[in-house]
Amino acid sequence: MNKAGVAFTLISLLAASTLLTIFFIGDSTPADAYTDSLSIRRDTTENTIDSLDQYFEYHVQNSLKASLATMIKATNNTGSLYDDQPGVISGQTQVLNCFQHGVFTDPSGTRHNCTSIRNETDLLESFAQQNTQTDLHITTDATTIQHTSPFTIDVTTSLGFIAEEFTAYTEQSRRRTNSVPLRGLPSPLYRYTSTQPYNATIKWANNMSRWTNQSAHRSVVNREFVHYDQAPNFLQRLSNQTTAASQCCGMTSIVDPNEVNNPQNYSHLDHQFFNDRCGTNTRRITFDNNDIEANYKGNASQDGIEGAILPMDFIERANLDDPRILENVNCS
């Protein structure tokens, strides 16, 4: 074969190969593109759920905290607390009703509205439709609440996500736990005294095992709360379970003895004082001995812990057990 014939043959083979390639590409591209498109849309839909789930976690914390504040305000306005006894309104049940259904009943029997998890999922569904063209449906199958630390409540919700975007369809189930911070909420246990409102918002002091005498003063003046395993937790306080002791999550504060009357010598730990309880083995903190007053009181501008009646167990844990500042008391 001469050179011209070889060149013609090679050109012919190349042309045939190109035509076959074009034919097969034209034949297979629609199916591959459709499959790729479905995969991309499915991934996009799942990413949308992931993003909304993260938003849900953040936003629900703030909403549920606001709902707790609404409940406590309504409870305090009745002048009474829930009471978890048979046949009466349960505080923890009402917290769940609020979170799940957006309604609760205060201790007097009056119903109130509050923000629920359903309110938040409705907002997410609307947001997804308007901003991502995703038809999103969220179901809340179950909600539980519990304490895992003194100053937070864990709210666990089982969520079902169904998302459709054109031809893409995704269905997922997720279990989401939101830790709702209690800091800044009004205390459910503080009552009005005979002379003035004595209220406190929840804020925590340093661990009392590291207290100095000056920090004890500041804690009283600032109405700070400490973890104390012989005290009830937040949910127990809301339900008037004042004799409960929560190992993980008990919390209490010292009622300022200079702002309340206490002729019966009740303990100034708030869960005992506001329920007319003497406490166990109590002593009064006193700085009448001028030789030690400056040393213990420091530069405190207010009396603070001066005159507080506290159980010895608390006194010892708070490093206030110097016998020179302790005075025996009789409670009636």
C-alpha positions as CSV (number, residue, x, y, z in Angstrom):
1,M,0.0,0.0,0.0
2,N,1.4,3.4,-1.0
3,K,1.6,6.4,1.4
4,A,-1.6,8.0,0.0
5,G,-3.6,4.7,0.7
6,V,-2.2,4.5,4.2
7,A,-3.2,8.1,4.9
8,F,-6.7,7.5,3.6
9,T,-7.1,4.4,5.7
10,L,-6.1,6.2,8.9
11,I,-8.3,9.1,8.1
12,S,-11.2,6.8,7.5
13,L,-10.7,4.9,10.8
14,L,-10.4,8.2,12.7
15,A,-13.7,9.4,11.2
16,A,-15.5,6.2,12.0
17,S,-14.2,6.2,15.5
18,T,-15.4,9.8,16.0
19,L,-18.8,9.1,14.6
20,L,-19.2,6.0,16.9
21,T,-18.2,8.1,19.9
22,I,-20.6,10.8,19.1
23,F,-23.4,8.2,18.6
24,F,-22.8,6.6,21.9
25,I,-22.4,9.9,23.8
26,G,-25.7,11.1,22.3
27,D,-27.4,7.8,23.2
28,S,-26.2,7.7,26.9
29,T,-26.0,11.3,28.0
30,P,-29.7,11.9,28.9
31,A,-29.8,8.9,31.3
32,D,-26.6,9.8,33.0
33,A,-27.6,13.5,33.3
34,Y,-30.9,12.5,34.8
35,T,-29.3,10.2,37.3
36,D,-26.7,12.9,38.2
37,S,-29.4,15.5,38.5
38,L,-31.4,13.3,41.0
39,S,-28.3,12.7,43.0
40,I,-27.4,16.4,43.1
41,R,-31.0,17.4,44.1
42,R,-31.1,14.7,46.8
43,D,-27.8,15.9,48.2
44,T,-29.0,19.5,48.1
45,T,-32.2,18.5,49.9
46,E,-30.3,16.7,52.6
47,N,-27.9,19.6,53.0
48,T,-31.0,21.9,53.4
49,I,-32.2,19.6,56.2
50,D,-28.8,19.7,57.9
51,S,-28.7,23.5,57.8
52,L,-32.3,23.8,59.1
53,D,-31.6,21.3,61.8
54,Q,-28.7,23.4,63.1
55,Y,-30.8,26.5,63.0
56,F,-33.6,24.6,64.8
57,E,-31.1,23.7,67.6
58,Y,-30.1,27.3,68.1
59,H,-33.5,28.9,67.8
60,V,-35.4,26.5,70.0
61,Q,-33.0,27.2,72.9
62,N,-34.1,30.8,72.9
63,S,-37.8,30.1,72.3
64,L,-38.1,27.5,75.1
65,K,-36.2,29.8,77.5
66,A,-38.8,32.5,76.7
67,S,-41.6,30.0,77.3
68,L,-40.1,29.1,80.7
69,A,-40.0,32.8,81.6
70,T,-43.7,33.2,80.6
71,M,-44.6,30.2,82.8
72,I,-42.7,31.4,85.9
73,K,-44.1,34.9,85.6
74,A,-47.6,33.5,85.4
75,T,-46.9,31.2,88.3
76,N,-45.5,34.0,90.5
77,N,-48.5,36.2,89.7
78,T,-50.8,33.6,91.3
79,G,-48.8,33.8,94.5
80,S,-48.5,30.0,94.6
81,L,-46.5,27.1,93.0
82,Y,-47.5,23.9,91.2
83,D,-47.7,20.9,93.5
84,D,-46.9,17.5,92.1
85,Q,-49.4,15.6,94.2
86,P,-52.2,13.3,93.0
87,G,-55.2,15.2,91.7
88,V,-53.5,18.6,91.3
89,I,-51.7,20.4,88.5
90,S,-48.2,19.1,87.9
91,G,-45.5,21.6,87.1
92,Q,-43.4,19.3,85.0
93,T,-46.4,18.3,83.0
94,Q,-47.2,21.9,82.3
95,V,-43.7,22.6,81.1
96,L,-44.1,19.7,78.6
97,N,-47.5,20.9,77.6
98,C,-46.0,24.3,76.9
99,F,-43.1,22.9,74.9
100,Q,-45.2,20.5,72.9
101,H,-48.6,22.2,72.5
102,G,-48.0,25.9,73.2
103,V,-50.4,26.1,76.1
104,F,-50.1,25.6,79.9
105,T,-52.2,25.9,83.0
106,D,-51.0,28.0,85.9
107,P,-51.4,26.8,89.5
108,S,-54.8,28.7,89.8
109,G,-56.2,26.8,86.8
110,T,-55.9,29.6,84.2
111,R,-54.7,28.7,80.8
112,H,-52.0,30.6,79.0
113,N,-50.3,30.5,75.5
114,C,-46.6,30.1,75.1
115,T,-44.1,29.3,72.3
116,S,-43.9,25.6,71.4
117,I,-41.6,23.5,69.4
118,R,-44.4,23.2,66.8
119,N,-44.3,27.0,66.4
120,E,-40.6,26.7,65.5
121,T,-41.0,23.8,63.1
122,D,-43.8,25.8,61.3
123,L,-41.3,28.7,60.8
124,L,-38.7,26.3,59.4
125,E,-41.2,24.8,57.0
126,S,-42.1,28.3,55.7
127,F,-38.5,29.4,55.5
128,A,-37.5,26.3,53.5
129,Q,-40.4,26.9,51.0
130,Q,-39.6,30.6,50.5
131,N,-35.9,30.4,50.3
132,T,-34.9,27.0,49.0
133,Q,-38.0,25.9,47.1
134,T,-38.1,22.8,49.3
135,D,-41.4,21.4,50.4
136,L,-40.6,20.5,54.0
137,H,-42.7,18.7,56.5
138,I,-41.5,18.3,60.1
139,T,-43.2,16.1,62.7
140,T,-42.5,16.2,66.5
141,D,-43.1,12.6,67.7
142,A,-42.0,12.9,71.4
143,T,-40.5,15.4,73.8
144,T,-38.8,14.7,77.1
145,I,-37.2,17.1,79.7
146,Q,-34.6,16.4,82.3
147,H,-31.8,18.0,84.2
148,T,-28.2,17.1,83.6
149,S,-26.7,20.2,85.3
150,P,-28.0,22.7,87.8
151,F,-28.3,25.6,85.4
152,T,-29.7,23.9,82.2
153,I,-32.7,21.8,81.2
154,D,-32.2,19.3,78.4
155,V,-35.2,19.1,76.0
156,T,-35.0,16.0,73.8
157,T,-37.3,15.8,70.7
158,S,-37.8,13.1,68.1
159,L,-38.1,14.9,64.7
160,G,-39.3,13.5,61.4
161,F,-38.2,15.4,58.2
162,I,-39.8,14.9,54.8
163,A,-38.4,17.1,52.1
164,E,-39.3,17.3,48.4
165,E,-37.6,19.4,45.8
166,F,-38.9,18.9,42.3
167,T,-38.2,15.2,41.8
168,A,-35.9,14.7,44.8
169,Y,-37.5,13.1,47.9
170,T,-35.8,12.7,51.3
171,E,-37.2,11.3,54.5
172,Q,-35.2,11.3,57.8
173,S,-35.7,10.8,61.5
174,R,-33.5,12.7,64.0
175,R,-33.3,12.9,67.7
176,R,-32.4,16.4,68.9
177,T,-31.4,17.5,72.4
178,N,-31.4,21.2,73.2
179,S,-29.8,22.4,76.4
180,V,-31.9,25.4,77.5
181,P,-29.9,27.7,79.8
182,L,-31.7,28.9,83.0
183,R,-29.4,31.9,83.6
184,G,-31.4,35.1,83.5
185,L,-34.8,33.4,84.3
186,P,-36.8,34.6,87.3
187,S,-36.6,32.1,90.2
188,P,-39.9,30.2,90.5
189,L,-39.5,29.9,94.3
190,Y,-39.2,33.5,95.4
191,R,-42.3,35.1,96.9
192,Y,-43.4,38.6,97.8
193,T,-42.5,39.5,101.4
194,S,-44.7,41.6,103.6
195,T,-42.7,44.7,103.0
196,Q,-41.4,44.6,99.4
197,P,-41.1,42.3,96.4
198,Y,-38.1,40.0,96.9
199,N,-37.3,38.6,93.5
200,A,-34.2,37.0,92.0
201,T,-33.1,36.0,88.5
202,I,-31.0,32.9,88.2
203,K,-27.3,33.6,88.1
204,W,-24.6,31.4,89.5
205,A,-21.9,32.1,92.0
206,N,-18.5,30.5,92.1
207,N,-18.4,26.9,93.4
208,M,-18.9,27.4,97.1
209,S,-16.1,25.0,97.9
210,R,-13.9,27.8,96.7
211,W,-15.7,30.6,98.6
212,T,-13.9,33.1,100.6
213,N,-15.8,35.1,103.2
214,Q,-15.9,38.1,100.9
215,S,-17.4,36.0,98.0
216,A,-20.0,34.7,100.4
217,H,-21.0,38.3,101.1
218,R,-21.1,39.1,97.3
219,S,-23.2,36.0,96.7
220,V,-25.9,37.1,99.1
221,V,-25.9,40.8,98.0
222,N,-26.1,39.8,94.3
223,R,-28.7,37.0,95.0
224,E,-26.5,34.4,93.3
225,F,-27.3,30.7,93.1
226,V,-25.0,27.8,93.9
227,H,-25.1,24.1,93.2
228,Y,-26.1,22.3,96.4
229,D,-27.0,18.6,96.3
230,Q,-29.3,18.9,99.3
231,A,-31.6,21.3,97.4
232,P,-34.2,20.8,94.7
233,N,-33.5,21.4,91.1
234,F,-35.3,23.9,88.9
235,L,-38.1,21.7,87.8
236,Q,-38.6,20.5,91.4
237,R,-38.6,24.1,92.6
238,L,-41.3,25.0,90.1
239,S,-43.4,22.1,91.4
240,N,-42.9,23.1,95.1
241,Q,-40.9,20.0,95.9
242,T,-38.9,21.9,98.4
243,T,-37.8,18.9,100.4
244,A,-36.3,17.1,97.4
245,A,-32.6,16.8,97.1
246,S,-31.2,16.6,93.5
247,Q,-27.7,15.1,93.5
248,C,-26.7,16.4,90.1
249,C,-28.7,19.5,89.8
250,G,-29.8,21.0,93.1
251,M,-29.6,24.7,93.4
252,T,-30.2,27.3,96.1
253,S,-29.4,30.9,97.1
254,I,-29.1,32.7,100.4
255,V,-32.0,35.1,101.1
256,D,-30.5,38.3,102.4
257,P,-31.3,38.4,106.1
258,N,-31.2,42.1,106.1
259,E,-34.1,42.4,103.6
260,V,-36.6,40.0,105.2
261,N,-38.2,39.4,108.6
262,N,-37.5,36.1,110.2
263,P,-38.7,36.0,113.8
264,Q,-39.0,32.2,113.7
265,N,-35.3,31.7,112.8
266,Y,-36.0,29.8,109.6
267,S,-33.0,28.8,107.5
268,H,-32.1,31.5,104.9
269,L,-31.5,29.0,102.2
270,D,-34.3,30.1,99.8
271,H,-36.0,26.7,99.3
272,Q,-36.3,26.4,103.1
273,F,-37.0,30.1,104.0
274,F,-39.9,30.6,101.6
275,N,-41.5,27.4,102.8
276,D,-41.2,28.1,106.6
277,R,-38.6,25.4,107.3
278,C,-36.1,25.5,110.1
279,G,-33.3,23.5,108.4
280,T,-31.1,20.9,110.0
281,N,-28.6,21.8,112.7
282,T,-28.5,25.5,111.8
283,R,-26.2,28.3,113.0
284,R,-26.4,32.1,112.6
285,I,-23.4,33.9,110.9
286,T,-22.4,36.8,113.0
287,F,-19.5,39.3,113.1
288,D,-20.2,40.9,116.4
289,N,-16.7,40.2,117.4
290,N,-15.0,43.4,116.1
291,D,-11.6,41.7,116.1
292,I,-12.7,39.4,113.3
293,E,-15.3,41.5,111.5
294,A,-12.8,43.3,109.2
295,N,-11.0,40.1,108.4
296,Y,-14.2,38.3,107.4
297,K,-16.3,41.0,106.0
298,G,-13.5,42.7,104.0
299,N,-14.7,45.9,102.2
300,A,-18.3,44.8,101.7
301,S,-20.5,47.8,101.6
302,Q,-23.6,45.9,102.6
303,D,-24.2,43.5,105.4
304,G,-24.6,40.6,103.0
305,I,-24.3,37.3,104.9
306,E,-24.3,38.9,108.3
307,G,-27.1,37.4,110.3
308,A,-27.8,34.5,107.8
309,I,-29.1,31.3,109.4
310,L,-27.8,28.3,107.6
311,P,-27.5,24.5,108.1
312,M,-24.1,23.4,109.3
313,D,-23.7,21.1,106.2
314,F,-23.9,24.2,104.0
315,I,-21.7,26.3,106.3
316,E,-18.9,23.7,106.2
317,R,-19.0,23.4,102.4
318,A,-19.0,27.2,102.0
319,N,-15.9,27.5,104.2
320,L,-17.8,29.5,106.9
321,D,-17.2,27.1,109.7
322,D,-15.0,29.2,111.9
323,P,-16.6,28.8,115.4
324,R,-15.9,32.5,116.2
325,I,-18.6,33.6,113.7
326,L,-21.2,30.9,114.5
327,E,-24.0,31.4,116.9
328,N,-26.6,28.8,118.1
329,V,-30.2,29.5,117.2
330,N,-33.6,28.0,118.1
331,C,-36.1,27.7,115.3
332,S,-39.8,27.6,116.0
